[in-house]
Amino acid sequence: MSHPTSFSQVTVDTKANVYFDGKVVSHSIHFADQSKKTLGLIYPGEYHFGTAAAERMEISAGSCEVVLDGTTETVSYAAGTFFDVPAHSGFTIKVNEGICEYICSFLS
């Protein structure tokens, strides 16, 4: 899978979304069709996120390991891959080294 390298004609929130004492940081981008994505960085560590809406997490650089809520399987994801998270669920994401960069799309 090829992820986008840029987005045109968007509005970007200048206030960052900061989680886990700055170990996970993202910025929200808004599209003309009212859809929203976040672009972020995850530093080494293990973090759990809950979801309200369904999400697609595209890994654009680096790598991570993910366990979706309700499962016990750890799946590795590298740049160019993605995973989907159901609404009203969550996931644990672990970055072992370097920085994992992602694009999070909120699905309907």
Jmol script that loads the backbone (N, CA, C; Angstrom):
load data "model"
ATOM      1  N   MET A   1       0.843  -1.188   0.000  1.00  0.00           N
ATOM      2  CA  MET A   1       0.000   0.000   0.000  1.00  0.00           C
ATOM      3  C   MET A   1       0.882   1.243   0.000  1.00  0.00           C
ATOM      4  N   SER A   2       0.529   2.201  -0.801  1.00  0.00           N
ATOM      5  CA  SER A   2       1.263   3.453  -0.855  1.00  0.00           C
ATOM      6  C   SER A   2       0.478   4.523  -0.112  1.00  0.00           C
ATOM      7  N   HIS A   3       1.116   5.152   0.833  1.00  0.00           N
ATOM      8  CA  HIS A   3       0.441   6.200   1.591  1.00  0.00           C
ATOM      9  C   HIS A   3       0.711   7.554   0.945  1.00  0.00           C
ATOM     10  N   PRO A   4      -0.189   8.511   1.196  1.00  0.00           N
ATOM     11  CA  PRO A   4       0.022   9.847   0.617  1.00  0.00           C
ATOM     12  C   PRO A   4       1.265  10.509   1.207  1.00  0.00           C
ATOM     13  N   THR A   5       1.936  11.313   0.402  1.00  0.00           N
ATOM     14  CA  THR A   5       3.090  12.061   0.900  1.00  0.00           C
ATOM     15  C   THR A   5       2.736  13.509   1.206  1.00  0.00           C
ATOM     16  N   SER A   6       1.541  13.946   0.767  1.00  0.00           N
ATOM     17  CA  SER A   6       1.063  15.290   1.090  1.00  0.00           C
ATOM     18  C   SER A   6      -0.445  15.340   0.894  1.00  0.00           C
ATOM     19  N   PHE A   7      -1.061  16.353   1.490  1.00  0.00           N
ATOM     20  CA  PHE A   7      -2.493  16.604   1.334  1.00  0.00           C
ATOM     21  C   PHE A   7      -2.670  18.041   0.870  1.00  0.00           C
ATOM     22  N   SER A   8      -3.558  18.254  -0.110  1.00  0.00           N
ATOM     23  CA  SER A   8      -3.815  19.595  -0.629  1.00  0.00           C
ATOM     24  C   SER A   8      -5.132  20.130  -0.095  1.00  0.00           C
ATOM     25  N   GLN A   9      -5.215  21.441  -0.025  1.00  0.00           N
ATOM     26  CA  GLN A   9      -6.455  22.151   0.319  1.00  0.00           C
ATOM     27  C   GLN A   9      -7.081  21.619   1.605  1.00  0.00           C
ATOM     28  N   VAL A  10      -6.304  21.680   2.672  1.00  0.00           N
ATOM     29  CA  VAL A  10      -6.772  21.246   3.986  1.00  0.00           C
ATOM     30  C   VAL A  10      -6.595  22.374   4.987  1.00  0.00           C
ATOM     31  N   THR A  11      -7.257  22.240   6.111  1.00  0.00           N
ATOM     32  CA  THR A  11      -7.057  23.124   7.246  1.00  0.00           C
ATOM     33  C   THR A  11      -6.374  22.301   8.336  1.00  0.00           C
ATOM     34  N   VAL A  12      -5.339  22.856   8.930  1.00  0.00           N
ATOM     35  CA  VAL A  12      -4.575  22.147   9.948  1.00  0.00           C
ATOM     36  C   VAL A  12      -4.735  22.857  11.284  1.00  0.00           C
ATOM     37  N   ASP A  13      -5.030  22.081  12.334  1.00  0.00           N
ATOM     38  CA  ASP A  13      -5.065  22.645  13.681  1.00  0.00           C
ATOM     39  C   ASP A  13      -3.632  22.861  14.139  1.00  0.00           C
ATOM     40  N   THR A  14      -3.317  24.074  14.567  1.00  0.00           N
ATOM     41  CA  THR A  14      -1.956  24.360  15.005  1.00  0.00           C
ATOM     42  C   THR A  14      -1.685  23.818  16.409  1.00  0.00           C
ATOM     43  N   LYS A  15      -2.719  23.615  17.195  1.00  0.00           N
ATOM     44  CA  LYS A  15      -2.565  23.037  18.526  1.00  0.00           C
ATOM     45  C   LYS A  15      -2.372  21.530  18.389  1.00  0.00           C
ATOM     46  N   ALA A  16      -1.284  21.026  18.919  1.00  0.00           N
ATOM     47  CA  ALA A  16      -0.990  19.597  18.837  1.00  0.00           C
ATOM     48  C   ALA A  16      -1.846  18.797  19.813  1.00  0.00           C
ATOM     49  N   ASN A  17      -2.118  17.557  19.446  1.00  0.00           N
ATOM     50  CA  ASN A  17      -2.720  16.576  20.352  1.00  0.00           C
ATOM     51  C   ASN A  17      -1.536  15.861  20.997  1.00  0.00           C
ATOM     52  N   VAL A  18      -1.349  16.044  22.292  1.00  0.00           N
ATOM     53  CA  VAL A  18      -0.188  15.493  22.992  1.00  0.00           C
ATOM     54  C   VAL A  18      -0.660  14.451  23.996  1.00  0.00           C
ATOM     55  N   TYR A  19      -0.096  13.253  23.902  1.00  0.00           N
ATOM     56  CA  TYR A  19      -0.467  12.138  24.784  1.00  0.00           C
ATOM     57  C   TYR A  19       0.777  11.565  25.449  1.00  0.00           C
ATOM     58  N   PHE A  20       0.585  10.942  26.579  1.00  0.00           N
ATOM     59  CA  PHE A  20       1.652  10.205  27.261  1.00  0.00           C
ATOM     60  C   PHE A  20       2.912  11.049  27.429  1.00  0.00           C
ATOM     61  N   ASP A  21       2.728  12.241  28.027  1.00  0.00           N
ATOM     62  CA  ASP A  21       3.855  13.132  28.323  1.00  0.00           C
ATOM     63  C   ASP A  21       4.703  13.455  27.096  1.00  0.00           C
ATOM     64  N   GLY A  22       4.055  13.587  25.943  1.00  0.00           N
ATOM     65  CA  GLY A  22       4.754  13.980  24.718  1.00  0.00           C
ATOM     66  C   GLY A  22       5.352  12.823  23.947  1.00  0.00           C
ATOM     67  N   LYS A  23       5.080  11.595  24.359  1.00  0.00           N
ATOM     68  CA  LYS A  23       5.613  10.423  23.646  1.00  0.00           C
ATOM     69  C   LYS A  23       4.806  10.107  22.387  1.00  0.00           C
ATOM     70  N   VAL A  24       3.573  10.632  22.319  1.00  0.00           N
ATOM     71  CA  VAL A  24       2.732  10.510  21.123  1.00  0.00           C
ATOM     72  C   VAL A  24       2.173  11.907  20.839  1.00  0.00           C
ATOM     73  N   VAL A  25       2.421  12.412  19.641  1.00  0.00           N
ATOM     74  CA  VAL A  25       1.999  13.765  19.280  1.00  0.00           C
ATOM     75  C   VAL A  25       1.411  13.726  17.869  1.00  0.00           C
ATOM     76  N   SER A  26       0.260  14.405  17.699  1.00  0.00           N
ATOM     77  CA  SER A  26      -0.334  14.471  16.364  1.00  0.00           C
ATOM     78  C   SER A  26      -0.941  15.846  16.127  1.00  0.00           C
ATOM     79  N   HIS A  27      -1.225  16.120  14.866  1.00  0.00           N
ATOM     80  CA  HIS A  27      -1.953  17.324  14.456  1.00  0.00           C
ATOM     81  C   HIS A  27      -3.144  16.876  13.622  1.00  0.00           C
ATOM     82  N   SER A  28      -4.277  17.524  13.844  1.00  0.00           N
ATOM     83  CA  SER A  28      -5.496  17.215  13.087  1.00  0.00           C
ATOM     84  C   SER A  28      -5.534  18.021  11.798  1.00  0.00           C
ATOM     85  N   ILE A  29      -5.961  17.346  10.723  1.00  0.00           N
ATOM     86  CA  ILE A  29      -6.173  18.035   9.448  1.00  0.00           C
ATOM     87  C   ILE A  29      -7.616  17.792   9.019  1.00  0.00           C
ATOM     88  N   HIS A  30      -8.224  18.830   8.455  1.00  0.00           N
ATOM     89  CA  HIS A  30      -9.630  18.802   8.073  1.00  0.00           C
ATOM     90  C   HIS A  30      -9.738  19.031   6.567  1.00  0.00           C
ATOM     91  N   PHE A  31     -10.575  18.224   5.929  1.00  0.00           N
ATOM     92  CA  PHE A  31     -10.760  18.286   4.481  1.00  0.00           C
ATOM     93  C   PHE A  31     -12.078  18.975   4.134  1.00  0.00           C
ATOM     94  N   ALA A  32     -12.181  19.451   2.906  1.00  0.00           N
ATOM     95  CA  ALA A  32     -13.381  20.162   2.446  1.00  0.00           C
ATOM     96  C   ALA A  32     -14.633  19.297   2.548  1.00  0.00           C
ATOM     97  N   ASP A  33     -14.485  17.981   2.433  1.00  0.00           N
ATOM     98  CA  ASP A  33     -15.652  17.084   2.515  1.00  0.00           C
ATOM     99  C   ASP A  33     -16.060  16.777   3.957  1.00  0.00           C
ATOM    100  N   GLN A  34     -15.473  17.504   4.906  1.00  0.00           N
ATOM    101  CA  GLN A  34     -15.735  17.371   6.345  1.00  0.00           C
ATOM    102  C   GLN A  34     -15.039  16.175   6.992  1.00  0.00           C
ATOM    103  N   SER A  35     -14.244  15.415   6.235  1.00  0.00           N
ATOM    104  CA  SER A  35     -13.505  14.309   6.842  1.00  0.00           C
ATOM    105  C   SER A  35     -12.301  14.865   7.596  1.00  0.00           C
ATOM    106  N   LYS A  36     -11.749  14.028   8.469  1.00  0.00           N
ATOM    107  CA  LYS A  36     -10.644  14.446   9.328  1.00  0.00           C
ATOM    108  C   LYS A  36      -9.622  13.316   9.414  1.00  0.00           C
ATOM    109  N   LYS A  37      -8.357  13.703   9.490  1.00  0.00           N
ATOM    110  CA  LYS A  37      -7.264  12.774   9.724  1.00  0.00           C
ATOM    111  C   LYS A  37      -6.351  13.399  10.773  1.00  0.00           C
ATOM    112  N   THR A  38      -5.530  12.565  11.382  1.00  0.00           N
ATOM    113  CA  THR A  38      -4.447  13.089  12.202  1.00  0.00           C
ATOM    114  C   THR A  38      -3.140  12.541  11.663  1.00  0.00           C
ATOM    115  N   LEU A  39      -2.102  13.360  11.746  1.00  0.00           N
ATOM    116  CA  LEU A  39      -0.752  12.974  11.359  1.00  0.00           C
ATOM    117  C   LEU A  39       0.078  12.998  12.627  1.00  0.00           C
ATOM    118  N   GLY A  40       0.762  11.897  12.928  1.00  0.00           N
ATOM    119  CA  GLY A  40       1.445  11.872  14.204  1.00  0.00           C
ATOM    120  C   GLY A  40       2.736  11.093  14.246  1.00  0.00           C
ATOM    121  N   LEU A  41       3.377  11.222  15.407  1.00  0.00           N
ATOM    122  CA  LEU A  41       4.630  10.554  15.729  1.00  0.00           C
ATOM    123  C   LEU A  41       4.437   9.788  17.027  1.00  0.00           C
ATOM    124  N   ILE A  42       5.003   8.582  17.082  1.00  0.00           N
ATOM    125  CA  ILE A  42       4.984   7.790  18.302  1.00  0.00           C
ATOM    126  C   ILE A  42       6.429   7.428  18.630  1.00  0.00           C
ATOM    127  N   TYR A  43       6.874   7.847  19.812  1.00  0.00           N
ATOM    128  CA  TYR A  43       8.221   7.551  20.269  1.00  0.00           C
ATOM    129  C   TYR A  43       8.234   6.194  20.972  1.00  0.00           C
ATOM    130  N   PRO A  44       9.408   5.605  21.167  1.00  0.00           N
ATOM    131  CA  PRO A  44       9.472   4.283  21.779  1.00  0.00           C
ATOM    132  C   PRO A  44       8.693   4.185  23.096  1.00  0.00           C
ATOM    133  N   GLY A  45       7.982   3.078  23.234  1.00  0.00           N
ATOM    134  CA  GLY A  45       7.170   2.818  24.418  1.00  0.00           C
ATOM    135  C   GLY A  45       5.940   2.041  24.016  1.00  0.00           C
ATOM    136  N   GLU A  46       5.067   1.796  25.008  1.00  0.00           N
ATOM    137  CA  GLU A  46       3.825   1.065  24.772  1.00  0.00           C
ATOM    138  C   GLU A  46       2.672   1.918  25.274  1.00  0.00           C
ATOM    139  N   TYR A  47       1.645   2.074  24.455  1.00  0.00           N
ATOM    140  CA  TYR A  47       0.548   2.996  24.739  1.00  0.00           C
ATOM    141  C   TYR A  47      -0.784   2.356  24.364  1.00  0.00           C
ATOM    142  N   HIS A  48      -1.823   2.674  25.124  1.00  0.00           N
ATOM    143  CA  HIS A  48      -3.170   2.179  24.797  1.00  0.00           C
ATOM    144  C   HIS A  48      -4.054   3.359  24.424  1.00  0.00           C
ATOM    145  N   PHE A  49      -4.809   3.206  23.344  1.00  0.00           N
ATOM    146  CA  PHE A  49      -5.753   4.219  22.891  1.00  0.00           C
ATOM    147  C   PHE A  49      -7.138   3.611  22.767  1.00  0.00           C
ATOM    148  N   GLY A  50      -8.144   4.330  23.193  1.00  0.00           N
ATOM    149  CA  GLY A  50      -9.530   3.958  22.964  1.00  0.00           C
ATOM    150  C   GLY A  50     -10.039   4.682  21.734  1.00  0.00           C
ATOM    151  N   THR A  51     -11.041   4.114  21.077  1.00  0.00           N
ATOM    152  CA  THR A  51     -11.611   4.738  19.883  1.00  0.00           C
ATOM    153  C   THR A  51     -13.099   4.990  20.077  1.00  0.00           C
ATOM    154  N   ALA A  52     -13.550   6.136  19.638  1.00  0.00           N
ATOM    155  CA  ALA A  52     -14.987   6.411  19.574  1.00  0.00           C
ATOM    156  C   ALA A  52     -15.475   6.009  18.179  1.00  0.00           C
ATOM    157  N   ALA A  53     -14.817   6.582  17.158  1.00  0.00           N
ATOM    158  CA  ALA A  53     -15.127   6.244  15.756  1.00  0.00           C
ATOM    159  C   ALA A  53     -14.161   5.163  15.289  1.00  0.00           C
ATOM    160  N   ALA A  54     -14.541   4.454  14.230  1.00  0.00           N
ATOM    161  CA  ALA A  54     -13.627   3.491  13.610  1.00  0.00           C
ATOM    162  C   ALA A  54     -12.453   4.269  13.004  1.00  0.00           C
ATOM    163  N   GLU A  55     -11.279   3.667  13.052  1.00  0.00           N
ATOM    164  CA  GLU A  55     -10.069   4.328  12.576  1.00  0.00           C
ATOM    165  C   GLU A  55      -9.259   3.399  11.678  1.00  0.00           C
ATOM    166  N   ARG A  56      -8.544   4.007  10.742  1.00  0.00           N
ATOM    167  CA  ARG A  56      -7.522   3.300   9.971  1.00  0.00           C
ATOM    168  C   ARG A  56      -6.196   3.977  10.288  1.00  0.00           C
ATOM    169  N   MET A  57      -5.249   3.189  10.773  1.00  0.00           N
ATOM    170  CA  MET A  57      -3.915   3.696  11.095  1.00  0.00           C
ATOM    171  C   MET A  57      -2.950   3.233  10.017  1.00  0.00           C
ATOM    172  N   GLU A  58      -2.476   4.194   9.211  1.00  0.00           N
ATOM    173  CA  GLU A  58      -1.493   3.904   8.167  1.00  0.00           C
ATOM    174  C   GLU A  58      -0.117   4.262   8.711  1.00  0.00           C
ATOM    175  N   ILE A  59       0.799   3.334   8.638  1.00  0.00           N
ATOM    176  CA  ILE A  59       2.155   3.584   9.111  1.00  0.00           C
ATOM    177  C   ILE A  59       2.949   4.166   7.941  1.00  0.00           C
ATOM    178  N   SER A  60       3.419   5.402   8.103  1.00  0.00           N
ATOM    179  CA  SER A  60       4.116   6.073   7.005  1.00  0.00           C
ATOM    180  C   SER A  60       5.631   6.019   7.151  1.00  0.00           C
ATOM    181  N   ALA A  61       6.137   5.744   8.351  1.00  0.00           N
ATOM    182  CA  ALA A  61       7.581   5.569   8.568  1.00  0.00           C
ATOM    183  C   ALA A  61       7.768   4.815   9.879  1.00  0.00           C
ATOM    184  N   GLY A  62       8.849   4.063   9.949  1.00  0.00           N
ATOM    185  CA  GLY A  62       9.120   3.298  11.158  1.00  0.00           C
ATOM    186  C   GLY A  62       8.275   2.043  11.222  1.00  0.00           C
ATOM    187  N   SER A  63       8.120   1.515  12.437  1.00  0.00           N
ATOM    188  CA  SER A  63       7.340   0.298  12.624  1.00  0.00           C
ATOM    189  C   SER A  63       6.772   0.253  14.028  1.00  0.00           C
ATOM    190  N   CYS A  64       5.803  -0.659  14.217  1.00  0.00           N
ATOM    191  CA  CYS A  64       5.156  -0.802  15.517  1.00  0.00           C
ATOM    192  C   CYS A  64       4.574  -2.200  15.639  1.00  0.00           C
ATOM    193  N   GLU A  65       4.181  -2.531  16.845  1.00  0.00           N
ATOM    194  CA  GLU A  65       3.461  -3.769  17.122  1.00  0.00           C
ATOM    195  C   GLU A  65       2.131  -3.378  17.734  1.00  0.00           C
ATOM    196  N   VAL A  66       1.053  -4.076  17.347  1.00  0.00           N
ATOM    197  CA  VAL A  66      -0.296  -3.693  17.759  1.00  0.00           C
ATOM    198  C   VAL A  66      -1.062  -4.907  18.254  1.00  0.00           C
ATOM    199  N   VAL A  67      -1.809  -4.702  19.346  1.00  0.00           N
ATOM    200  CA  VAL A  67      -2.781  -5.678  19.826  1.00  0.00           C
ATOM    201  C   VAL A  67      -4.127  -4.959  19.890  1.00  0.00           C
ATOM    202  N   LEU A  68      -5.083  -5.418  19.098  1.00  0.00           N
ATOM    203  CA  LEU A  68      -6.419  -4.829  19.120  1.00  0.00           C
ATOM    204  C   LEU A  68      -7.153  -5.295  20.368  1.00  0.00           C
ATOM    205  N   ASP A  69      -7.954  -4.425  20.966  1.00  0.00           N
ATOM    206  CA  ASP A  69      -8.761  -4.809  22.116  1.00  0.00           C
ATOM    207  C   ASP A  69      -9.596  -6.036  21.767  1.00  0.00           C
ATOM    208  N   GLY A  70      -9.707  -6.944  22.722  1.00  0.00           N
ATOM    209  CA  GLY A  70     -10.497  -8.150  22.507  1.00  0.00           C
ATOM    210  C   GLY A  70      -9.730  -9.272  21.849  1.00  0.00           C
ATOM    211  N   THR A  71      -8.449  -9.027  21.525  1.00  0.00           N
ATOM    212  CA  THR A  71      -7.610 -10.063  20.921  1.00  0.00           C
ATOM    213  C   THR A  71      -6.334 -10.197  21.761  1.00  0.00           C
ATOM    214  N   THR A  72      -5.573 -11.231  21.498  1.00  0.00           N
ATOM    215  CA  THR A  72      -4.291 -11.408  22.181  1.00  0.00           C
ATOM    216  C   THR A  72      -3.130 -11.444  21.186  1.00  0.00           C
ATOM    217  N   GLU A  73      -3.443 -11.396  19.891  1.00  0.00           N
ATOM    218  CA  GLU A  73      -2.418 -11.503  18.852  1.00  0.00           C
ATOM    219  C   GLU A  73      -1.674 -10.183  18.667  1.00  0.00           C
ATOM    220  N   THR A  74      -0.353 -10.243  18.718  1.00  0.00           N
ATOM    221  CA  THR A  74       0.492  -9.087  18.421  1.00  0.00           C
ATOM    222  C   THR A  74       0.844  -9.134  16.939  1.00  0.00           C
ATOM    223  N   VAL A  75       0.544  -8.044  16.235  1.00  0.00           N
ATOM    224  CA  VAL A  75       0.821  -7.967  14.794  1.00  0.00           C
ATOM    225  C   VAL A  75       1.789  -6.813  14.558  1.00  0.00           C
ATOM    226  N   SER A  76       2.821  -7.071  13.763  1.00  0.00           N
ATOM    227  CA  SER A  76       3.808  -6.045  13.425  1.00  0.00           C
ATOM    228  C   SER A  76       3.390  -5.312  12.155  1.00  0.00           C
ATOM    229  N   TYR A  77       3.603  -4.001  12.168  1.00  0.00           N
ATOM    230  CA  TYR A  77       3.298  -3.164  11.005  1.00  0.00           C
ATOM    231  C   TYR A  77       4.512  -2.302  10.701  1.00  0.00           C
ATOM    232  N   ALA A  78       4.860  -2.224   9.434  1.00  0.00           N
ATOM    233  CA  ALA A  78       5.976  -1.401   8.970  1.00  0.00           C
ATOM    234  C   ALA A  78       5.439  -0.316   8.044  1.00  0.00           C
ATOM    235  N   ALA A  79       6.311   0.595   7.658  1.00  0.00           N
ATOM    236  CA  ALA A  79       5.922   1.661   6.732  1.00  0.00           C
ATOM    237  C   ALA A  79       5.258   1.063   5.509  1.00  0.00           C
ATOM    238  N   GLY A  80       4.139   1.666   5.103  1.00  0.00           N
ATOM    239  CA  GLY A  80       3.414   1.206   3.931  1.00  0.00           C
ATOM    240  C   GLY A  80       2.288   0.245   4.253  1.00  0.00           C
ATOM    241  N   THR A  81       2.106  -0.086   5.539  1.00  0.00           N
ATOM    242  CA  THR A  81       1.026  -0.986   5.934  1.00  0.00           C
ATOM    243  C   THR A  81       0.023  -0.232   6.804  1.00  0.00           C
ATOM    244  N   PHE A  82      -1.106  -0.872   7.084  1.00  0.00           N
ATOM    245  CA  PHE A  82      -2.124  -0.229   7.912  1.00  0.00           C
ATOM    246  C   PHE A  82      -2.888  -1.268   8.713  1.00  0.00           C
ATOM    247  N   PHE A  83      -3.603  -0.780   9.736  1.00  0.00           N
ATOM    248  CA  PHE A  83      -4.544  -1.625  10.464  1.00  0.00           C
ATOM    249  C   PHE A  83      -5.787  -0.806  10.774  1.00  0.00           C
ATOM    250  N   ASP A  84      -6.917  -1.511  10.877  1.00  0.00           N
ATOM    251  CA  ASP A  84      -8.198  -0.878  11.174  1.00  0.00           C
ATOM    252  C   ASP A  84      -8.611  -1.203  12.604  1.00  0.00           C
ATOM    253  N   VAL A  85      -9.211  -0.222  13.261  1.00  0.00           N
ATOM    254  CA  VAL A  85      -9.684  -0.380  14.634  1.00  0.00           C
ATOM    255  C   VAL A  85     -11.184  -0.096  14.639  1.00  0.00           C
ATOM    256  N   PRO A  86     -11.993  -1.013  15.168  1.00  0.00           N
ATOM    257  CA  PRO A  86     -13.441  -0.779  15.206  1.00  0.00           C
ATOM    258  C   PRO A  86     -13.805   0.396  16.122  1.00  0.00           C
ATOM    259  N   ALA A  87     -14.978   0.965  15.887  1.00  0.00           N
ATOM    260  CA  ALA A  87     -15.513   2.013  16.764  1.00  0.00           C
ATOM    261  C   ALA A  87     -15.746   1.425  18.151  1.00  0.00           C
ATOM    262  N   HIS A  88     -15.683   2.292  19.151  1.00  0.00           N
ATOM    263  CA  HIS A  88     -15.948   1.911  20.541  1.00  0.00           C
ATOM    264  C   HIS A  88     -15.082   0.736  20.961  1.00  0.00           C
ATOM    265  N   SER A  89     -13.814   0.796  20.607  1.00  0.00           N
ATOM    266  CA  SER A  89     -12.870  -0.270  20.884  1.00  0.00           C
ATOM    267  C   SER A  89     -11.561   0.378  21.307  1.00  0.00           C
ATOM    268  N   GLY A  90     -10.457  -0.221  20.920  1.00  0.00           N
ATOM    269  CA  GLY A  90      -9.165   0.360  21.234  1.00  0.00           C
ATOM    270  C   GLY A  90      -8.044  -0.551  20.793  1.00  0.00           C
ATOM    271  N   PHE A  91      -6.822  -0.111  21.077  1.00  0.00           N
ATOM    272  CA  PHE A  91      -5.647  -0.884  20.699  1.00  0.00           C
ATOM    273  C   PHE A  91      -4.466  -0.464  21.555  1.00  0.00           C
ATOM    274  N   THR A  92      -3.542  -1.393  21.708  1.00  0.00           N
ATOM    275  CA  THR A  92      -2.263  -1.110  22.356  1.00  0.00           C
ATOM    276  C   THR A  92      -1.212  -1.111  21.263  1.00  0.00           C
ATOM    277  N   ILE A  93      -0.417  -0.050  21.235  1.00  0.00           N
ATOM    278  CA  ILE A  93       0.619   0.078  20.211  1.00  0.00           C
ATOM    279  C   ILE A  93       1.963   0.203  20.901  1.00  0.00           C
ATOM    280  N   LYS A  94       2.944  -0.526  20.370  1.00  0.00           N
ATOM    281  CA  LYS A  94       4.281  -0.527  20.947  1.00  0.00           C
ATOM    282  C   LYS A  94       5.292  -0.196  19.862  1.00  0.00           C
ATOM    283  N   VAL A  95       6.170   0.759  20.177  1.00  0.00           N
ATOM    284  CA  VAL A  95       7.277   1.111  19.285  1.00  0.00           C
ATOM    285  C   VAL A  95       8.553   0.712  20.021  1.00  0.00           C
ATOM    286  N   ASN A  96       9.329  -0.153  19.424  1.00  0.00           N
ATOM    287  CA  ASN A  96      10.535  -0.654  20.076  1.00  0.00           C
ATOM    288  C   ASN A  96      11.737   0.258  19.914  1.00  0.00           C
ATOM    289  N   GLU A  97      11.850   0.915  18.740  1.00  0.00           N
ATOM    290  CA  GLU A  97      12.991   1.801  18.508  1.00  0.00           C
ATOM    291  C   GLU A  97      12.647   2.804  17.426  1.00  0.00           C
ATOM    292  N   GLY A  98      13.345   3.910  17.435  1.00  0.00           N
ATOM    293  CA  GLY A  98      13.100   4.943  16.435  1.00  0.00           C
ATOM    294  C   GLY A  98      11.751   5.610  16.664  1.00  0.00           C
ATOM    295  N   ILE A  99      11.254   6.222  15.632  1.00  0.00           N
ATOM    296  CA  ILE A  99       9.968   6.927  15.683  1.00  0.00           C
ATOM    297  C   ILE A  99       9.041   6.295  14.652  1.00  0.00           C
ATOM    298  N   CYS A 100       7.823   5.996  15.066  1.00  0.00           N
ATOM    299  CA  CYS A 100       6.796   5.502  14.157  1.00  0.00           C
ATOM    300  C   CYS A 100       5.932   6.698  13.754  1.00  0.00           C
ATOM    301  N   GLU A 101       5.807   6.933  12.453  1.00  0.00           N
ATOM    302  CA  GLU A 101       4.965   8.010  11.946  1.00  0.00           C
ATOM    303  C   GLU A 101       3.696   7.406  11.370  1.00  0.00           C
ATOM    304  N   TYR A 102       2.558   8.083  11.586  1.00  0.00           N
ATOM    305  CA  TYR A 102       1.284   7.516  11.134  1.00  0.00           C
ATOM    306  C   TYR A 102       0.341   8.568  10.594  1.00  0.00           C
ATOM    307  N   ILE A 103      -0.613   8.081   9.812  1.00  0.00           N
ATOM    308  CA  ILE A 103      -1.766   8.861   9.346  1.00  0.00           C
ATOM    309  C   ILE A 103      -2.996   8.118   9.857  1.00  0.00           C
ATOM    310  N   CYS A 104      -3.778   8.760  10.671  1.00  0.00           N
ATOM    311  CA  CYS A 104      -4.989   8.153  11.214  1.00  0.00           C
ATOM    312  C   CYS A 104      -6.193   8.751  10.499  1.00  0.00           C
ATOM    313  N   SER A 105      -6.961   7.881   9.841  1.00  0.00           N
ATOM    314  CA  SER A 105      -8.202   8.304   9.170  1.00  0.00           C
ATOM    315  C   SER A 105      -9.377   7.859  10.003  1.00  0.00           C
ATOM    316  N   PHE A 106     -10.329   8.749  10.193  1.00  0.00           N
ATOM    317  CA  PHE A 106     -11.543   8.412  10.943  1.00  0.00           C
ATOM    318  C   PHE A 106     -12.577   7.935   9.947  1.00  0.00           C
ATOM    319  N   LEU A 107     -13.000   6.683  10.107  1.00  0.00           N
ATOM    320  CA  LEU A 107     -13.897   6.034   9.142  1.00  0.00           C
ATOM    321  C   LEU A 107     -15.340   6.203   9.576  1.00  0.00           C
ATOM    322  N   SER A 108     -16.266   6.140   8.614  1.00  0.00           N
ATOM    323  CA  SER A 108     -17.677   6.266   8.948  1.00  0.00           C
ATOM    324  C   SER A 108     -18.220   4.952   9.429  1.00  0.00           C
TER     325      SER A 108
END
end "model"
wireframe off; spacefill off
backbone 0.3
color backbone group
